[in-house]
Amino acid sequence: MMAIREFVGRVAGSMRRAKRQVLLVGLVLCAVGIMVAAIDRADQRLYGQLRGADFVQFYTLGHLASTHRISPMYDMAALHEAQVALVPASKPFLYPAVYPPQIAVLFAPFARWSYGTALVVWSMLTVVGYALILWSAWKPVSALLPNRGMLLVAAAAFPPFWMLVMYGQVTILILAAFWAGWMALERGHRMLAGAAFGLLALKPQFGIPLAVVVLARRDWAMLWGAVASVGLQSAAVWAALGAEAFRGFASTLAVTVNNVDLLESKPIYSHSLRSLTRLLPNSIGLPIWIVTAGIVLWYTARVWRSEAPIRIRVGMVILASLLVNPHAIIYDATVLALPLIWFAAYVQEETRRRFAANFWKTLCWLFVAFLVPTAETIGIQLTVPLMMWLLVSIARAALTPPESLLRTAEAA
């Protein structure tokens, strides 16, 4: 009789857990539906019927590279003229010439297709790459996060990922660079890790925290790997486009640096410390940004020097790269998918479960904040303080000695 009661109890418990999971999946899917509809309305409001609005600039750069027309790449008026000739529906939209020439070389193969076909191909590559990267990141921690179904649902429902696909942006390349660097570090190949991180030159603002920790640790192997990577990228550009591409890109740097805020085309979708400090007069906002960015980098460097697992150290760098980024739109936050998986597993470890409740609450609110652009109504993007809180919490978990955490757990 006792065995029957235990069996019935286990079955009932399993049914309750299954019901909760079904309910949670249903809520997530409803949120995804609402999010997609909201994004689609915002997309139409900003860009009319043009799909993959940001992709049009990469498609145009690829066409210019394939026909070896270099000067229009870094002349805003000429770039816009070439863009409209290729995609007439993009006529109302003017994109600044800010991307390095590697992007033009990378997208040159897409010139063989129509805009619609090229967008579909790029979207498929983005989705498949995202899935493979997250699967690879989850496997080493699957024992701590065994619910594979919920991981898939959460990854698919992550709002920045949807924005990445819908706008046709290139943040998947940055995610891939961080992932490849992590894989190399896990295997002890520091120079290869540096070479992988060197791919951040495609969006160099993401490399700020990594540069700080590499220089602070005097990790010359990673540094030389990054230098070699950038050198190879430059050689590829030189072979494909010649020296004119470098001169053209260099001519835009001063304008870009001096007009970072003016180049922000979608401020309600901006998610970094700068999205908060730009609300203040520049004489106040800039010093505050420098101080807060310094705090982020300080925590990141401390964790990098700690005994925390490599994935946690790399995860902190990724989170910091978004926070200190002077130009981070919501689709750039797709890079957070990697550290969120690693952090979730980290707080499930026995000695760190005291941080779990706080982490899961923060994660839930972060999803909500990404889903609802609060800056549109209250002027402040709530994702930023939530990410700061997450960074501090994980840093505390990583920097507290395991024996202290174990004593606390035993006392509880």
Secondary structure, DSSP 8 states (H G I E B T S, - for coil): -HHHHHHHHHHHHHHHHHHHHHHHHHHHHHHHHHHHHHHHHHHHHHHTT-SSTTHHHHHHHHHHHHTT--GGGG-HHHHHHHHHHH-GGGTT------S-HHHHHHHGGGGGS-HHHHHHHHHHHHHHHHHHHHHHHHGGGTTTS--HHHHHHHHHH-HHHHHHHHHT-SHHHHHHHHHHHHHHHHTT-HHHHHHHHGGGGGSGGGGHHHHHHHHHHT-HHHHHHHHHHHHHHHHHHHHHH-HHHHHHHHHHHHHHHHTTTTT-S-GGGB-SHHHHHTTS-HHHHHHHHHHHHHHHHHHHHHHHHSSS-HHHHHHHHHHHHHHS-SS-BGGGGGGGHHHHHHHHHHTTSGGGGGGHHHHHHHHHHHHHHHHS-THHHHS--THHHHHHHHHHHHHHHHHS-HHHHHHHHHH-
